[in-house]
Amino acid sequence: MRHEHGARHSRHRAPREAGDAVPARTSATEPDPKNSAPENSAVKNSAVKNSAVKNSAVKNSAVEREAAEARARQAETADLSRRVAVGTVLSLPVVVAVMLSEVFGVAVPDLLLNHWFQLALITPVMFYTGWPIHRTGWLSLRHRSAEMNALITLGTSAAYGYSLLVTVAPTLLPAGVREVYFEAVGVILTLILLGRLFEVKAKAGTGQAIRELLAFQPTTARVLRDGVEVKIPVDRVLMGDTVMVRPGEKVPVDGLIIDGRSTVDESMVTGESLPVTKQAGDSVVGATINQTGAFQLQVTKVGGDTVLAQIVRLVQQAQASRAPIQRVADLVAGYFVPTVIAIAVAAFAVWFIVGPQPSLALGLVSAVAVLIIACPCALGLATPLSVMVGTGKAPKSASSSAPPSRWRPRTGSRLSCWTRPAPPPWDAPA
């Protein structure tokens, strides 16, 4: 009886033991395809949203930064234009009168050669037109940093001060050295500031080129999502998405062709006018123009990683950096400026010690002459002009057939990112 009771008890417990294990295999704990689909969709939508926010932030950041820099350049251009205009209008009568009278022997009105009249015209040039140069020059001298602005400031200050002394108290100097140098002050300061204006305008032109590059990128893309073609903003395209490109459309993003064949106009990237045939396995660059065929591409780069974004970023870095010729000029100035000052001091000392009377006046004239002659007018114009030509042409001309990772600097080039490397092509392994 006890055995039978135990057997019955065992038979009664079996269902309970089985029932205890059943919850581990119920539908409540096993994944349901119907329930998991919304979860996967939510994860994918979250990834799309995060990617869109990131890509939009990258693009908006570049646009906002470029807009702020453009506004700053416009204000600087307007200020420099006013200063150059004032310098040109006030210096031109003095320069023309002196050149016609002393070089060509042409008679000019006495008023134009009057020292007080020239002082009245050149004083605004000295203190208004030349203020940006003097501010930098005196700061450099205060910090004992020899550069071209310091030399220009010394030269023009010496010329203006000596001419002022000749005008106000001519009897303090011998009759043979009562010449003024107002025309030199006006020409030097106006030309140097004109060079700076050229440079600022060149950078503004490059900023316009950057905005044109940003305008190349299309705003929408045709993406295959769950087998359905969907037109979405390009900021929402994800890595690995399949994008459809039809004839005549711009390629939305960088990618690898997985199906189809076409010709693509890549002139905005490579500068080559002939279209390039593309087929499965070939790489395409965003913002290039598809021509004859249709194809599907798998996205390999989005946002700030695309070739177009890297071009824009490198141009902006080139704008913020100094040209190689500018660094060479500063290096030369580091030796040239102290040498010129030493020669001027030596000339004054020699004339003052062993020169004829009045030795003080003759020594001062000699020192001033050294400083005026050493003013680097040509270098002040040559450097900005070279920068203007380089920055204006580079972004609009052939950029490179290689990606930014394989770009290398060219000696003396303002924009190192535009140098075309040697083959193999950039879509081939290095």
One Martini backbone bead per residue (centre of mass of N, CA, C, O) as a GRO file, in nm:
protein
  430
    1MET     BB    1   0.060   0.063  -0.021
    2ARG     BB    2   0.300   0.245   0.006
    3HIS     BB    3   0.396   0.200  -0.288
    4GLU     BB    4   0.139   0.296  -0.426
    5HIS     BB    5   0.137   0.577  -0.298
    6GLY     BB    6   0.409   0.658  -0.420
    7ALA     BB    7   0.328   0.622  -0.712
    8ARG     BB    8   0.094   0.820  -0.708
    9HIS     BB    9   0.267   1.058  -0.615
   10SER     BB   10   0.451   1.049  -0.862
   11ARG     BB   11   0.226   1.089  -1.072
   12HIS     BB   12   0.137   1.368  -0.955
   13ARG     BB   13   0.423   1.513  -0.984
   14ALA     BB   14   0.497   1.504  -1.282
   15PRO     BB   15   0.328   1.737  -1.390
   16ARG     BB   16   0.457   1.950  -1.202
   17GLU     BB   17   0.745   1.919  -1.311
   18ALA     BB   18   0.673   1.979  -1.595
   19GLY     BB   19   0.537   2.250  -1.527
   20ASP     BB   20   0.798   2.382  -1.411
   21ALA     BB   21   0.950   2.368  -1.705
   22VAL     BB   22   0.769   2.516  -1.911
   23PRO     BB   23   0.836   2.827  -1.889
   24ALA     BB   24   1.113   2.793  -2.049
   25ARG     BB   25   0.916   2.723  -2.330
   26THR     BB   26   0.760   2.963  -2.368
   27SER     BB   27   0.646   3.234  -2.555
   28ALA     BB   28   0.749   3.446  -2.347
   29THR     BB   29   1.073   3.359  -2.395
   30GLU     BB   30   1.043   3.346  -2.695
   31PRO     BB   31   1.106   3.462  -2.996
   32ASP     BB   32   0.909   3.682  -3.189
   33PRO     BB   33   0.887   3.780  -3.503
   34LYS     BB   34   0.666   3.996  -3.462
   35ASN     BB   35   0.817   4.138  -3.218
   36SER     BB   36   1.112   4.180  -3.346
   37ALA     BB   37   1.062   4.375  -3.581
   38PRO     BB   38   1.020   4.640  -3.421
   39GLU     BB   39   1.294   4.633  -3.284
   40ASN     BB   40   1.469   4.647  -3.540
   41SER     BB   41   1.340   4.905  -3.646
   42ALA     BB   42   1.418   5.083  -3.407
   43VAL     BB   43   1.722   5.050  -3.432
   44LYS     BB   44   1.744   5.154  -3.721
   45ASN     BB   45   1.612   5.430  -3.673
   46SER     BB   46   1.820   5.520  -3.465
   47ALA     BB   47   2.064   5.504  -3.655
   48VAL     BB   48   1.957   5.702  -3.864
   49LYS     BB   49   1.925   5.941  -3.675
   50ASN     BB   50   2.218   5.961  -3.576
   51SER     BB   51   2.343   5.992  -3.856
   52ALA     BB   52   2.188   6.246  -3.940
   53VAL     BB   53   2.284   6.424  -3.710
   54LYS     BB   54   2.585   6.400  -3.772
   55ASN     BB   55   2.584   6.491  -4.071
   56SER     BB   56   2.440   6.761  -4.021
   57ALA     BB   57   2.651   6.875  -3.825
   58VAL     BB   58   2.887   6.877  -4.019
   59LYS     BB   59   2.761   7.056  -4.237
   60ASN     BB   60   2.673   7.295  -4.056
   61SER     BB   61   2.952   7.359  -3.947
   62ALA     BB   62   3.082   7.433  -4.218
   63VAL     BB   63   2.882   7.655  -4.296
   64GLU     BB   64   2.906   7.835  -4.044
   65ARG     BB   65   3.209   7.880  -4.055
   66GLU     BB   66   3.211   8.005  -4.338
   67ALA     BB   67   3.017   8.240  -4.275
   68ALA     BB   68   3.188   8.373  -4.053
   69GLU     BB   69   3.440   8.415  -4.226
   70ALA     BB   70   3.302   8.586  -4.442
   71ARG     BB   71   3.221   8.821  -4.257
   72ALA     BB   72   3.509   8.891  -4.163
   73ARG     BB   73   3.624   8.946  -4.448
   74GLN     BB   74   3.433   9.173  -4.526
   75ALA     BB   75   3.520   9.366  -4.301
   76GLU     BB   76   3.822   9.369  -4.376
   77THR     BB   77   3.788   9.462  -4.668
   78ALA     BB   78   3.649   9.730  -4.608
   79ASP     BB   79   3.875   9.852  -4.435
   80LEU     BB   80   4.110   9.827  -4.640
   81SER     BB   81   3.976   9.986  -4.868
   82ARG     BB   82   3.964  10.256  -4.721
   83ARG     BB   83   4.268  10.285  -4.665
   84VAL     BB   84   4.363  10.264  -4.959
   85ALA     BB   85   4.201  10.502  -5.069
   86VAL     BB   86   4.326  10.718  -4.893
   87GLY     BB   87   4.622  10.667  -4.976
   88THR     BB   88   4.586  10.717  -5.281
   89VAL     BB   89   4.462  11.004  -5.284
   90LEU     BB   90   4.697  11.141  -5.104
   91SER     BB   91   4.963  11.031  -5.254
   92LEU     BB   92   4.946  11.089  -5.560
   93PRO     BB   93   5.015  11.397  -5.577
   94VAL     BB   94   5.297  11.374  -5.447
   95VAL     BB   95   5.427  11.164  -5.634
   96VAL     BB   96   5.383  11.306  -5.905
   97ALA     BB   97   5.529  11.569  -5.839
   98VAL     BB   98   5.807  11.452  -5.769
   99MET     BB   99   5.861  11.292  -6.029
  100LEU     BB  100   5.831  11.526  -6.233
  101SER     BB  101   6.046  11.713  -6.103
  102GLU     BB  102   6.304  11.511  -6.043
  103VAL     BB  103   6.303  11.316  -6.301
  104PHE     BB  104   6.168  11.503  -6.556
  105GLY     BB  105   6.153  11.827  -6.516
  106VAL     BB  106   5.866  11.914  -6.446
  107ALA     BB  107   5.642  12.151  -6.406
  108VAL     BB  108   5.493  12.236  -6.093
  109PRO     BB  109   5.312  12.322  -5.855
  110ASP     BB  110   5.406  12.459  -5.556
  111LEU     BB  111   5.199  12.326  -5.372
  112LEU     BB  112   5.291  12.022  -5.420
  113LEU     BB  113   5.595  12.104  -5.289
  114ASN     BB  114   5.493  12.171  -5.025
  115HIS     BB  115   5.555  12.069  -4.710
  116TRP     BB  116   5.281  12.128  -4.569
  117PHE     BB  117   5.103  11.991  -4.780
  118GLN     BB  118   5.232  11.710  -4.758
  119LEU     BB  119   5.180  11.674  -4.457
  120ALA     BB  120   4.865  11.685  -4.476
  121LEU     BB  121   4.843  11.431  -4.667
  122ILE     BB  122   5.031  11.208  -4.510
  123THR     BB  123   4.931  11.183  -4.219
  124PRO     BB  124   4.682  10.995  -4.269
  125VAL     BB  125   4.852  10.769  -4.391
  126MET     BB  126   5.029  10.709  -4.145
  127PHE     BB  127   4.775  10.675  -3.919
  128TYR     BB  128   4.556  10.516  -4.096
  129THR     BB  129   4.663  10.334  -4.319
  130GLY     BB  130   4.921  10.228  -4.129
  131TRP     BB  131   4.806  10.102  -3.864
  132PRO     BB  132   4.820   9.789  -3.903
  133ILE     BB  133   5.130   9.792  -3.933
  134HIS     BB  134   5.217   9.943  -3.673
  135ARG     BB  135   5.089   9.758  -3.467
  136THR     BB  136   5.256   9.507  -3.543
  137GLY     BB  137   5.541   9.632  -3.535
  138TRP     BB  138   5.548   9.728  -3.236
  139LEU     BB  139   5.489   9.454  -3.112
  140SER     BB  140   5.743   9.318  -3.224
  141LEU     BB  141   5.947   9.509  -3.088
  142ARG     BB  142   5.855   9.459  -2.796
  143HIS     BB  143   5.908   9.129  -2.844
  144ARG     BB  144   6.162   9.087  -3.022
  145SER     BB  145   6.037   9.056  -3.328
  146ALA     BB  146   6.158   8.995  -3.640
  147GLU     BB  147   5.984   9.168  -3.904
  148MET     BB  148   5.843   9.334  -4.165
  149ASN     BB  149   5.668   9.533  -4.002
  150ALA     BB  150   5.902   9.649  -3.841
  151LEU     BB  151   6.059   9.766  -4.082
  152ILE     BB  152   5.834   9.947  -4.192
  153THR     BB  153   5.796  10.113  -3.937
  154LEU     BB  154   6.081  10.225  -3.918
  155GLY     BB  155   6.103  10.357  -4.198
  156THR     BB  156   5.846  10.542  -4.192
  157SER     BB  157   5.908  10.684  -3.925
  158ALA     BB  158   6.177  10.807  -4.010
  159ALA     BB  159   6.072  10.962  -4.257
  160TYR     BB  160   5.852  11.126  -4.113
  161GLY     BB  161   6.025  11.253  -3.889
  162TYR     BB  162   6.228  11.396  -4.074
  163SER     BB  163   6.021  11.559  -4.241
  164LEU     BB  164   5.902  11.707  -4.000
  165LEU     BB  165   6.164  11.851  -3.920
  166VAL     BB  166   6.203  12.003  -4.189
  167THR     BB  167   5.928  12.155  -4.173
  168VAL     BB  168   5.940  12.284  -3.879
  169ALA     BB  169   6.290  12.275  -3.849
  170PRO     BB  170   6.515  12.352  -4.086
  171THR     BB  171   6.760  12.494  -3.924
  172LEU     BB  172   6.874  12.217  -3.794
  173LEU     BB  173   6.964  12.182  -4.091
  174PRO     BB  174   7.119  12.158  -4.358
  175ALA     BB  175   7.062  12.273  -4.675
  176GLY     BB  176   7.139  11.987  -4.827
  177VAL     BB  177   6.919  11.814  -4.612
  178ARG     BB  178   6.607  11.940  -4.687
  179GLU     BB  179   6.453  11.674  -4.738
  180VAL     BB  180   6.169  11.498  -4.823
  181TYR     BB  181   5.962  11.169  -4.759
  182PHE     BB  182   5.649  11.151  -4.814
  183GLU     BB  183   5.621  10.971  -5.069
  184ALA     BB  184   5.742  10.717  -4.940
  185VAL     BB  185   5.533  10.675  -4.722
  186GLY     BB  186   5.284  10.650  -4.906
  187VAL     BB  187   5.379  10.417  -5.088
  188ILE     BB  188   5.448  10.199  -4.885
  189LEU     BB  189   5.179  10.178  -4.726
  190THR     BB  190   4.986  10.137  -4.967
  191LEU     BB  191   5.117   9.884  -5.093
  192ILE     BB  192   5.110   9.696  -4.850
  193LEU     BB  193   4.799   9.719  -4.809
  194LEU     BB  194   4.727   9.615  -5.091
  195GLY     BB  195   4.840   9.333  -5.048
  196ARG     BB  196   4.643   9.260  -4.819
  197LEU     BB  197   4.388   9.293  -4.986
  198PHE     BB  198   4.449   9.070  -5.186
  199GLU     BB  199   4.459   8.840  -4.978
  200VAL     BB  200   4.173   8.867  -4.866
  201LYS     BB  201   4.029   8.829  -5.141
  202ALA     BB  202   4.141   8.550  -5.195
  203LYS     BB  203   4.006   8.414  -4.948
  204ALA     BB  204   3.721   8.489  -5.033
  205GLY     BB  205   3.730   8.328  -5.299
  206THR     BB  206   3.772   8.055  -5.159
  207GLY     BB  207   3.507   8.060  -5.002
  208GLN     BB  208   3.333   8.048  -5.255
  209ALA     BB  209   3.446   7.776  -5.350
  210ILE     BB  210   3.339   7.618  -5.107
  211ARG     BB  211   3.040   7.677  -5.153
  212GLU     BB  212   3.037   7.540  -5.431
  213LEU     BB  213   3.114   7.260  -5.330
  214LEU     BB  214   2.869   7.224  -5.138
  215ALA     BB  215   2.658   7.253  -5.380
  216PHE     BB  216   2.717   6.976  -5.525
  217GLN     BB  217   2.559   6.834  -5.320
  218PRO     BB  218   2.310   6.647  -5.275
  219THR     BB  219   1.996   6.614  -5.084
  220THR     BB  220   1.924   6.333  -5.215
  221ALA     BB  221   1.824   5.976  -5.194
  222ARG     BB  222   1.809   5.640  -5.332
  223VAL     BB  223   1.690   5.388  -5.114
  224LEU     BB  224   1.715   5.058  -5.007
  225ARG     BB  225   1.431   4.945  -4.806
  226ASP     BB  226   1.318   4.643  -4.790
  227GLY     BB  227   1.304   4.652  -5.122
  228VAL     BB  228   1.252   4.967  -5.113
  229GLU     BB  229   1.227   5.267  -5.272
  230VAL     BB  230   1.375   5.555  -5.110
  231LYS     BB  231   1.338   5.902  -5.051
  232ILE     BB  232   1.610   6.072  -4.896
  233PRO     BB  233   1.809   6.231  -4.713
  234VAL     BB  234   2.152   6.233  -4.717
  235ASP     BB  235   2.182   6.239  -4.397
  236ARG     BB  236   2.030   5.933  -4.378
  237VAL     BB  237   2.263   5.787  -4.477
  238LEU     BB  238   2.420   5.472  -4.459
  239MET     BB  239   2.631   5.245  -4.399
  240GLY     BB  240   2.562   4.999  -4.655
  241ASP     BB  241   2.380   5.116  -4.835
  242THR     BB  242   2.150   5.116  -5.108
  243VAL     BB  243   2.197   5.304  -5.407
  244MET     BB  244   2.019   5.481  -5.648
  245VAL     BB  245   2.127   5.565  -5.990
  246ARG     BB  246   2.043   5.781  -6.234
  247PRO     BB  247   2.024   5.939  -6.509
  248GLY     BB  248   2.161   6.266  -6.438
  249GLU     BB  249   2.255   6.216  -6.161
  250LYS     BB  250   2.382   6.255  -5.856
  251VAL     BB  251   2.608   6.142  -5.644
  252PRO     BB  252   2.555   6.136  -5.309
  253VAL     BB  253   2.786   5.921  -5.237
  254ASP     BB  254   3.020   5.725  -5.141
  255GLY     BB  255   3.110   5.423  -5.342
  256LEU     BB  256   3.018   5.087  -5.455
  257ILE     BB  257   2.963   4.912  -5.726
  258ILE     BB  258   2.712   4.631  -5.765
  259ASP     BB  259   2.526   4.749  -6.007
  260GLY     BB  260   2.600   4.819  -6.320
  261ARG     BB  261   2.639   5.080  -6.586
  262SER     BB  262   2.856   5.373  -6.652
  263THR     BB  263   2.899   5.725  -6.681
  264VAL     BB  264   3.126   5.964  -6.521
  265ASP     BB  265   3.149   6.292  -6.401
  266GLU     BB  266   3.480   6.397  -6.246
  267SER     BB  267   3.572   6.705  -6.272
  268MET     BB  268   3.532   6.817  -5.973
  269VAL     BB  269   3.784   6.627  -5.882
  270THR     BB  270   4.000   6.581  -6.138
  271GLY     BB  271   3.950   6.770  -6.416
  272GLU     BB  272   3.829   6.577  -6.612
  273SER     BB  273   3.632   6.594  -6.903
  274LEU     BB  274   3.612   6.298  -6.930
  275PRO     BB  275   3.435   6.037  -6.893
  276VAL     BB  276   3.385   5.755  -6.675
  277THR     BB  277   3.386   5.422  -6.663
  278LYS     BB  278   3.140   5.224  -6.483
  279GLN     BB  279   3.139   4.934  -6.265
  280ALA     BB  280   3.149   4.667  -6.106
  281GLY     BB  281   3.382   4.759  -5.837
  282ASP     BB  282   3.367   5.059  -5.856
  283SER     BB  283   3.437   5.379  -5.771
  284VAL     BB  284   3.255   5.655  -5.622
  285VAL     BB  285   3.183   6.004  -5.605
  286GLY     BB  286   3.050   6.243  -5.453
  287ALA     BB  287   2.892   6.485  -5.682
  288THR     BB  288   2.892   6.335  -5.918
  289ILE     BB  289   2.796   6.263  -6.266
  290ASN     BB  290   2.559   6.089  -6.409
  291GLN     BB  291   2.473   5.973  -6.733
  292THR     BB  292   2.365   5.701  -6.902
  293GLY     BB  293   2.332   5.513  -6.659
  294ALA     BB  294   2.253   5.263  -6.419
  295PHE     BB  295   2.301   5.219  -6.055
  296GLN     BB  296   2.442   5.044  -5.779
  297LEU     BB  297   2.537   5.136  -5.442
  298GLN     BB  298   2.768   5.108  -5.179
  299VAL     BB  299   2.818   5.255  -4.891
  300THR     BB  300   3.141   5.398  -4.757
  301LYS     BB  301   3.070   5.718  -4.727
  302VAL     BB  302   2.998   5.974  -4.480
  303GLY     BB  303   2.996   6.291  -4.441
  304GLY     BB  304   3.321   6.375  -4.332
  305ASP     BB  305   3.446   6.121  -4.522
  306THR     BB  306   3.422   6.244  -4.776
  307VAL     BB  307   3.582   6.385  -5.033
  308LEU     BB  308   3.441   6.661  -5.028
  309ALA     BB  309   3.486   6.718  -4.725
  310GLN     BB  310   3.798   6.700  -4.741
  311ILE     BB  311   3.841   6.930  -4.934
  312VAL     BB  312   3.715   7.151  -4.762
  313ARG     BB  313   3.900   7.108  -4.516
  314LEU     BB  314   4.173   7.163  -4.662
  315VAL     BB  315   4.109   7.449  -4.754
  316GLN     BB  316   4.068   7.565  -4.471
  317GLN     BB  317   4.354   7.498  -4.372
  318ALA     BB  318   4.500   7.665  -4.589
  319GLN     BB  319   4.383   7.937  -4.501
  320ALA     BB  320   4.499   7.927  -4.199
  321SER     BB  321   4.762   7.907  -4.320
  322ARG     BB  322   5.085   7.949  -4.422
  323ALA     BB  323   5.279   8.024  -4.658
  324PRO     BB  324   5.588   7.934  -4.754
  325ILE     BB  325   5.677   8.223  -4.841
  326GLN     BB  326   5.609   8.350  -4.566
  327ARG     BB  327   5.810   8.188  -4.398
  328VAL     BB  328   6.057   8.281  -4.554
  329ALA     BB  329   6.022   8.583  -4.500
  330ASP     BB  330   6.044   8.559  -4.190
  331LEU     BB  331   6.322   8.431  -4.187
  332VAL     BB  332   6.467   8.662  -4.329
  333ALA     BB  333   6.375   8.887  -4.131
  334GLY     BB  334   6.531   8.775  -3.881
  335TYR     BB  335   6.804   8.886  -4.030
  336PHE     BB  336   6.745   9.156  -4.180
  337VAL     BB  337   6.652   9.355  -3.963
  338PRO     BB  338   6.903   9.360  -3.778
  339THR     BB  339   7.097   9.439  -4.005
  340VAL     BB  340   6.972   9.711  -4.078
  341ILE     BB  341   6.994   9.838  -3.801
  342ALA     BB  342   7.302   9.810  -3.779
  343ILE     BB  343   7.369   9.982  -4.029
  344ALA     BB  344   7.230  10.241  -3.934
  345VAL     BB  345   7.399  10.276  -3.679
  346ALA     BB  346   7.675  10.276  -3.820
  347ALA     BB  347   7.627  10.521  -4.003
  348PHE     BB  348   7.580  10.721  -3.777
  349ALA     BB  349   7.850  10.679  -3.626
  350VAL     BB  350   8.045  10.753  -3.854
  351TRP     BB  351   7.935  11.039  -3.914
  352PHE     BB  352   7.961  11.146  -3.617
  353ILE     BB  353   8.274  11.092  -3.582
  354VAL     BB  354   8.410  11.142  -3.899
  355GLY     BB  355   8.238  11.358  -3.996
  356PRO     BB  356   8.125  11.634  -4.102
  357GLN     BB  357   7.987  11.924  -4.070
  358PRO     BB  358   7.700  11.826  -3.950
  359SER     BB  359   7.717  11.520  -3.805
  360LEU     BB  360   7.434  11.469  -3.689
  361ALA     BB  361   7.265  11.521  -3.943
  362LEU     BB  362   7.418  11.326  -4.135
  363GLY     BB  363   7.372  11.071  -3.966
  364LEU     BB  364   7.063  11.079  -3.974
  365VAL     BB  365   7.032  11.066  -4.279
  366SER     BB  366   7.174  10.794  -4.319
  367ALA     BB  367   6.988  10.619  -4.141
  368VAL     BB  368   6.725  10.682  -4.290
  369ALA     BB  369   6.814  10.580  -4.569
  370VAL     BB  370   6.848  10.285  -4.490
  371LEU     BB  371   6.553  10.233  -4.394
  372ILE     BB  372   6.408  10.310  -4.658
  373ILE     BB  373   6.555  10.122  -4.861
  374ALA     BB  374   6.481   9.848  -4.686
  375CYS     BB  375   6.202   9.851  -4.766
  376PRO     BB  376   5.969   9.577  -4.855
  377CYS     BB  377   5.774   9.627  -5.109
  378ALA     BB  378   5.794   9.381  -5.297
  379LEU     BB  379   5.734   9.163  -5.080
  380GLY     BB  380   5.455   9.285  -4.992
  381LEU     BB  381   5.336   9.206  -5.287
  382ALA     BB  382   5.430   8.921  -5.377
  383THR     BB  383   5.301   8.741  -5.165
  384PRO     BB  384   4.996   8.815  -5.198
  385LEU     BB  385   4.983   8.753  -5.502
  386SER     BB  386   5.052   8.452  -5.484
  387VAL     BB  387   4.816   8.383  -5.297
  388MET     BB  388   4.587   8.480  -5.479
  389VAL     BB  389   4.638   8.286  -5.714
  390GLY     BB  390   4.638   8.013  -5.562
  391THR     BB  391   4.357   8.034  -5.406
  392GLY     BB  392   4.183   8.094  -5.665
  393LYS     BB  393   4.260   7.833  -5.848
  394ALA     BB  394   4.265   7.556  -5.702
  395PRO     BB  395   3.953   7.488  -5.636
  396LYS     BB  396   3.879   7.517  -5.968
  397SER     BB  397   4.068   7.298  -6.036
  398ALA     BB  398   4.251   7.042  -6.051
  399SER     BB  399   4.295   6.831  -5.800
  400SER     BB  400   4.263   6.489  -5.794
  401SER     BB  401   4.310   6.128  -5.838
  402ALA     BB  402   4.326   6.127  -5.530
  403PRO     BB  403   4.300   6.092  -5.218
  404PRO     BB  404   4.377   6.263  -4.934
  405SER     BB  405   4.569   6.031  -4.823
  406ARG     BB  406   4.758   6.078  -5.109
  407TRP     BB  407   4.832   6.349  -5.065
  408ARG     BB  408   5.090   6.589  -5.156
  409PRO     BB  409   5.318   6.820  -5.135
  410ARG     BB  410   5.411   7.119  -5.298
  411THR     BB  411   5.654   7.316  -5.375
  412GLY     BB  412   5.521   7.638  -5.314
  413SER     BB  413   5.236   7.571  -5.240
  414ARG     BB  414   4.939   7.681  -5.106
  415LEU     BB  415   4.787   7.407  -5.198
  416SER     BB  416   4.857   7.078  -5.121
  417CYS     BB  417   4.576   6.925  -5.213
  418TRP     BB  418   4.635   6.954  -5.555
  419THR     BB  419   4.824   6.717  -5.591
  420ARG     BB  420   4.928   6.494  -5.833
  421PRO     BB  421   4.981   6.179  -5.825
  422ALA     BB  422   5.097   5.894  -5.894
  423PRO     BB  423   5.057   5.612  -5.995
  424PRO     BB  424   4.804   5.467  -5.889
  425PRO     BB  425   4.495   5.462  -5.855
  426TRP     BB  426   4.286   5.520  -5.576
  427ASP     BB  427   4.116   5.237  -5.612
  428ALA     BB  428   4.381   5.116  -5.569
  429PRO     BB  429   4.612   4.956  -5.422
  430ALA     BB  430   4.908   5.072  -5.257
   0.00000   0.00000   0.00000
